[in-house]
């Protein structure tokens, strides 16, 4: 990975169509609308990405699409453009949502963000500025030792140097966890199509095909924090840790 990009990436796809089978609350409201330190989760995602340098978002909606869109239109950062795409097959895996924006982003690199992941802007900023070989994509990974319960639910990656050689939730031997932050070349779309044709509609299915072609790199996040919000307990833990990290003056 070189340090001087030709053109920084400024576009991001935000996968916000699903709600997750493990997120159960009494109201059945989308978890993306749940507050994190007083701010809806999806708005926190968009705000953090904007701080990293993203200026244009393509948000893919599905579950409770109207409610999520209304919150974004009301509270998204004022200095960004937001486009919305509906994924009618939102009950399928997230690779289908990524494919929904193929026509808009087929000619340039773009970030891929999970609407339900919290992250630090500096990590994404580094990915947006990075340079890669033709057709290569990058995933931010966490190589720190993980709690077994966390690792069991996480998508895992196997590495050779900074090259990803395998990715999946079922990996037994792995080197790092997938944090859900990507910067991808348009080749991702063809890989997702091939994966879907083979019966795998996950984003990881497309990434796995890119890895097989030697087109997936990893960037370690070091000591940065990130949170994958799958359950209400995940949300509570993330909020508690974020609160603890705030300066005392806050």
Protein Blocks (a to p, Z undefined) as FASTA:
>chain_A
ZZbdfbdcfbdcddfkbnojklccfklpafklpceehiafklmmmmmmmmnopabdcddd
fehklmmmmmmmmmgcfkbccdddddfklmmcfklmmmmmmmmmmmbccddddfkbccdf
klmmmmmmpccdehiacddddfbdcdfklmmmpccdddehjacfbdcfklmbdcbdcehi
acddfklmmmmmmmmmnopabfklmmmmmmmnopaccddekjaccdddfbfklmmmmmmm
mmmmpcfkZZ
